[in-house]
Amino acid sequence: MVRFFLLLLCLISIGNAHPHTFIDVYLEISKNELKIKWFFDEMTSGALIEDFDLNHNKSFDDKETALFKNEVFNPLQKFSFFTNLKVAKKKIIFSPKNLQLSQVGNTFVIEFCVDLKPYEHQKKSIGFWDDSFLCALSLEAAHIHSTLHYTLKVVDNAYYYGYLLELP
């Protein structure tokens, strides 16, 4: 009976999973680089600005950016930075470059780059999602600027939604 109750409790908690952070994704794509910008929802933005704009000047200096990188951004590596890169159907582990933080109005914005040069002449797919469903990512075709042809597909899994960008 106890096992049944625990199983039921687990199923209920899984069924009630929902995102706590909402991120609008903007992309700039060239043959050598993928530039990603995340615009956070109002609630998350307020908390991140409060925690990391230490001098409250509406910009982020090197010290504030380093603190954010160590405390928030680097731990996202275990989630592939919500950016699932595959080349020739093989998962690629990457290190984001040029992390920049900014504040646009009351919105917290992160920008970083992924080097695509080593995969220049190979077929690539890039998925944007959080399979833990704590963050919901939104990517619209209007938010993609590219010099390359691409296909954008919606990924509808049982517990999370995402987007798959396919590049030649």
N, C-alpha and C positions, 0 to 999 in steps of 0.2 A: 504494500500500500504506500509506503514511504517513497519507494522508487517511482511509482506511478505519479505521485504528487510532485516529485522533483522534475520528472519528465514534462509534466503538464506546465509547471512553472517556467521551465526553459523554453518550451514552445510558445507560451504566451509572451515571454520577454523578447523572443526573436520576432514574433509577429508584430510587436509594438516598436520595433527598431525604426528610427527615423533620424534624418540628418539634423545636426545642431548648427552647422555652418553652411552657408550658401555662397558659392564662388562663381562669378561670371568669368569665363575664360576668353581671352583675346589672343589671337595668334598672328605672327608675321613669319612667313615661311619663304626661305630661299633654298637654293640647292645645297648650300653649305651650313645653314643655321636655321634653327627653330627658336623664335623669340616668343616667350610665353608671359602673359600678364594675367594676374588674378586680381579681380575686384571683389572684395569681401562685402558681405551683408552688413547692415547698419549696426546690429548688436555686436558682432564679432569685431568689426572695425573699431567701434568705441573701446572695446577691451584692449585690442592690440595697440591702438594709438596711446591709450592711457599707460599701458605697461612698457612701451618701447620708445615713445617720444619723451625721453626723460627730462629734457629741458623745455618741453611744451612749445617749441617754436614752429610746429607744423612741417618739419623736415627731419630727416634721419641722417645723422652724421656717421662716420665710420665706427665709432664706439657703439652707438645704438644698433647699427646694422649687424655688427659682429655679435652683439648680445642676442638679437633676434635669431641670427643664423644658428648659433649654438643651442639656444633653448627651444626654438620652434622649428626652424627649417630643416636642419640636419637630421632630426629624428624622423622626418617624413621620408627619409631614404628607405625605410622598411616598407613603405607603401609606394615605392618608385616615384615619389613626388607627384602622385596621382597622374603620372604620365608614363604610359606603358609602351615603350618603343620596341618594335620588332623589325628586324631586317632579314629578309628571306625566311620569314616565319620563325626566326630565332630571337628570343628575348635578349635585349641588350641592356646591360647595366651601365648607366651613364652618371657623370658628375656634372651637375648644373654649373654654369659659369655666370659671372657678372651679376650676382644678386644685387638688386636695387630695391629700396623701399621708398614709397612716397605716400602722400596724402592728397587726394583729390576731393575737395570739399570735406565731407565727413567720412569719406571712404578710404580705407586702408588698401594700398595696392602693392603687390609684389611683382617684380619683373626678373626673369632669369632666362638664360639661353642654353640650348642644347646643341652641341657641335654635330652636324650631319655630314661634314666633309669626308670622314672615313667611309661613309655609305653612299657617296654621291651617285654612283651608277647602279645602285641596287634598289629593289622594290622595298618600300618601307610602309609600316602601318603604325599609327600612334593612337593609343587609346587613352581617353581622359575619363577616369572614374575613381571612386573610392569604394572598394568592395566591402569595407567595414560599415559603410553607410552612415558614417558620422558627418561626412561632408557631401553635399550635393553640388556637382559641377554642372554648369550650363554653358553650352557652346553653340552659338548660332552662326550660320553661314555668313551673315553680315559682319561678324567679328573676326573673320579670317581674311587676311591680306596675303596673297601669295603670287609669286612669279611662276609657280609651277601649277600644273593641272592637279586637281585632287578630287577625291570622293569623300563625302561626309555621311556617315551612317549612325543611326541611333542604336545603342546597345541596350536591350531590355532584358536584364537578368531577373531572377526571382526576387532578389533583395536590394538591387540598386540599378540605377540607370547610368548610362554613360554615352560616350561618343567615340566613334572610330574614324580616324582620318587615314585615308589610303593615298600614298604618293607613289609615283612611278619610280 
